[in-house]
Amino acid sequence: MASPRVTLRSLVPVVVAVAAVCFASYFGAWEQALQAIRGGRAPTRPVLYLLGDSITEQGVNPYKSGWVTLLQHRYQRSSDVLARGLSGYNTKLFLEFALPVVTRELAGGSFSPALITLWLGANDAALAHGPSARQHVPLELYAANLAQIISTLRARAPGADILVITPAHVDDAARQMRSKTGRLDRSNAMAGEYARAGVETAAKLGVAVLDAHSFFNAMPARESAACLEDGLHLSARGNQLMDRLLRAKIADAFPALMSRLEVWEIPNWDRLP
C-alpha cells in the first residue's frame, strides 16, 4: 500500500499544533489568562478580607510598613485586600457593632472573599483591674464570642477560607513605662492565655490559626521588643515579620489560594503576544 503523500498543506495543522504547544509552554499561565480574558471567563480576582482591631487598622499605615499595606503592594495585580480594622474593639464590641456591618457587606454581593482573617483578642486581654479594664472580656466569653463570629462568617461567606490570628506578644516593661498611672494595662502572660484560647477555639471549629503570640515570643527578648513600637502595636520591623508570617501561613494552609495570588489577573505588557 502506498504511503500517503505529504504536502505542505497537510503539514500546516501539525506545524500550528507544535507552535501552539511551544507558545503555551513559554507563556504558561500568562497565555491561559489571556485566553480567559478573551473568552470572557476570567476568574474573579480573590479578595482578602481582613477583620480586626487596631493592629489591623494600623496595618494600613505605610509609614510603619504596615502588614496590610505590604500585602496590598505585593498582590495588587492579582487580588483586592480589604481591611476592616477597628481600634479599641474587643470581641464583644465586634459582635454587637461590627459583625452586622460585615454581614451586610457580604450579603451585598459586591465581593466574595477568598480569605477572611480574624485578628481579635489584644483588647479582650486587657487586665481586668488595670487602667484599660473597660476593654477586658473574660477568657471564656472571649472564646465563645470568637466561636460565634467564626460561625457567622462561615454562614455568610461559605466559599471563604478563614484564618484566626491570635493576640501577639506584649512588652510589659514598655507598657509600664508608658502608663500615666504606673499601673500595667496588659501583660504578655495574659495575652498568652487568650492566644491559647484562640488556638483551641479555632481547632474545635476546624479553621486554620496563626499563633502570633508563640511566634514573637520564640525570639530573643530584645528582638521581640523591637517588633513593638509601644509594647503592644507592631513597629515597622514587626509589621514586616507579620507580612512574611502571614504569607507563609497562607502558602501552607491554603496553597490553592496562594497559587491564585501569584498569578496576575491581567498579564504584564511584555508577556503579550
PyMOL commands that set and color helices and strands:
alter all, ss='L'
color gray80, all
select helices_A, chain A and resi 8-27+29-38+54-60+62-64+67-74+91-108+133-135+139-156+172-178+188-205+212-217+221-226+236-253+255-261+269-271
alter helices_A, ss='H'
color red, helices_A
select strands_A, chain A and resi 47-52+80-85+113-119+161-165+208-210
alter strands_A, ss='S'
color yellow, strands_A
deselect
rebuild
show_as cartoon
